[in-house]
Amino acid sequence: MIRVLVVDDDFMVAKVHSGYVARTPGFEVVGVAHNGADAVRLVRELRPDLVLLDVYLPDVDGLAVLRELRGVADDVDVIVITAATDVETVRSAMRGGVLHYLIKPFEYAALRDQLAHFAALDRRLDQLASAGQADVDQVFGARPSTAPVLPKGLTAQTAALVERVLRNRPVTASECADATELARVSARRYLEHFVSTGKAEVRLKYGGTGRPERLYVWLG
């Protein structure tokens, strides 16, 4: 389980965000803080893997908390969650090494996607003995300046079609083929391409009988 500390001055908002985390598979809330001092204290005591950090706190702003956390817990990751939209705050958060910056208000899906992305990168790094450039680019969010080259036989238009289906919900190759009107073998080629580029992952879907099916889940 990935352990999360929620930091927000508003008790109801903190409760909502905690609920979002709790309903996301693989994550659990280990603590809640409503001011900066408690946030730093709980990071020291609980050693969470991830902090959801508000900027507007009653005693000190979240960016000051972020700077202090970098001094006491270099191994904790941070996602800023705030109503602050000024560019300087965004820039300061980026310089502080946050993973992402979510602007309030937002729906559960926005946070769920960021949590899923965090979990996928965490798993990927755990599985690597050493990191190649493609691995590093994925972790740091780098994107090539030119359009990615698709494997021979795949087209950008069909890849976009499969991506839309996959972004909507996890699918098997057969389900993707039905939704896109592609042959099953063609749909699977596109799905496997997304897996190979780190934009999707495969999970096993168990039915009543027979071998489990490969279920493709979007991560990008």
N, C-alpha and C positions, 0 to 999 in steps of 0.2 A: 504493500500500500504506500502511496505517496502522501506524506503528511503535510498538511496545510495549516498555516496560521492566517486568520482573517483579521485585518486591521481597518476599522471604520468607526468614526465618531458617532454615527447614527446607529442606535441599537437595532432598529427595525431593518435598516439596510444591511447591517452585519448579519442579522438573522437570515435575510433573504439570500445573501451571498453564501452563507454557510450551508443553506439548503441546496443551493446550486451545486456546491462542491460535493455534498453528501450523496446527491443523486447521480454523480458521475462515477462510473465503474473505475476502481483502482485508486480512488482518492478518499481521504478522510480528514475531517477537521480536528486538529489536536488542541486548538486554542483560539480565543477571540480577544482582541485588544481594542479599546476605544480611545486610546491616546498614545502618543509617541513613546513615553517612558515605559508603559506596559508592553508595548510592541518590542522594544529592545530587550526588556527583561525576559519576556516569554521566548524570544528567539534564543537567548542564552540558556534558559532552563529546558525548553522543549526540543531544541535543535530540529525545527521543521525542515522539510525539503524545499518548500515553496511558501512565499509570503504574498498574499493579496493585499496591497498597500494603498490606502487612501492618501491623498495629498493634504486635504484640509482636516487637520487634527487640532484639538483645543489647546494643547500645550506647545507643540512644535510642528512645523509642516513636515509632510511625509518625505520630502527630499532630504531634509536634515536627518530624518530617521534612516533613510537609505544610505547616506554617507556614514552614519555611525555603524550600521549593520556591516558595511564593507570592512570596518575595522575589527569587529568582534566575531563575525561569522562569514568568512569568505565563501563557504560552501553552500550558502543558502541562495536560492534563486528568487527573483521578485517580479511580479506582474503588478504594475500600477493600475489602480482602478479609481477614477476620479472624474469630477465634473470640470476640472481645469482644462481649458482649451487654448490657453495662450502658448505661443510658440516657444517662449523661453522655458516654460515648465516642461514642455515636451522634450526640448533639447537637453535640459538638465537631467531628466530621467534617462534619456538615451546615454548620456555621458556617464551616468551612474551604473550602467550595465544592466538595465531592466530587460526582461525577456519580451515584454509587450506593454502596450499602453491602451487600456480600455476606457472609453469615455462614457460616463453615466448619462442617462439611463441606457441600459442595454437588455436584451433578452437572454435567456439561459443559453441559447445556442451559441451566442458569441463567446461566452466564457467556456462553455463545453468544448468548442473547437480549439481554444487556446490550451486548455488542460490536456486535451487529446494530443495536440502537437507536442507539448512538453513531455508527456509520457512516452511518445514515440521516439523523440530524440534521446531521451534518457535511456530507453532500451537499446537504441542503436549504438550509443557510446559504450554501454556496458558490454556489448557483444563484440566490439572491435579490439583487436590487439594493438593496432596502430591505425591512424586516420589518414586516408588519402585526401586529395584536394576536393573531390566530390563530397566526401563526408564532412569536411570542414565547411564547404560552401553551404551545405544543408543546415548545419548547426547554426551558422552565423547569418543565415538568411540571404546569402549572396545569390544573385541571379545573373546569368550571362547576358551580355548586351545585345546579343543576336538571338533570334528564335531558336529553340532547341531543335536538334536534328532528330527526326523520328527514325526508327529502324526501317529498313527497306520493306515496302509493301504496306506501310501505315501512312495515312493521310491526316493532315492537321484538322480538316473538317470533321472526319469521323472520330478522331481523338477528342475533339471538343464535344461531340455528341455523347460519347461514352462518359466523358468527365461530368457532364451535366447530370446524367443518370446516377453516377457514383456519388456525386456531391449530395444528392437528394436522400440517398439511403444506402446501406450496405446491400450488395447483391452478389448472387452467384453468377457464373458465366451464362448459365441458361436464362436466368432472370434478366440479365443485361441484354442478351440476344433478343429476348421477347420485347423489351422496352425500346430497343434501337432498330429492330428489324434486320439485324445482322445475323450471319451464320454463327453458331455457337463457337466454332473454332476461331473465327475472326474476333468476336467479342472477347474471348479469352486472351488473344494476343494483345489487344489494347489494355486489358486489365493487368496483365503481367508486365506490360511496359510501365504502367503507373507504379507497380510494386518495385520494379527495378530502379526507378528514379526516385524512390522514397516518398512518392506522393500518396501511396496507398499501402496497406498491409493486408496479409491474408490471415484469416481466422478460420477455424473449423466449425462447420455447421452440422450438428448431429441430428439425424432424422430417426425414424422408428426402426428402420432396418438398413442393412447395407453399409457401405463405406461413407464416412462423413464427407460433405461437400466443402469446397473451398469458397469461403465467403470473403468478398473484397470490401474493405472499409477505407474510405477516403481520409487522408491525413493532411493533405497539402494546404 
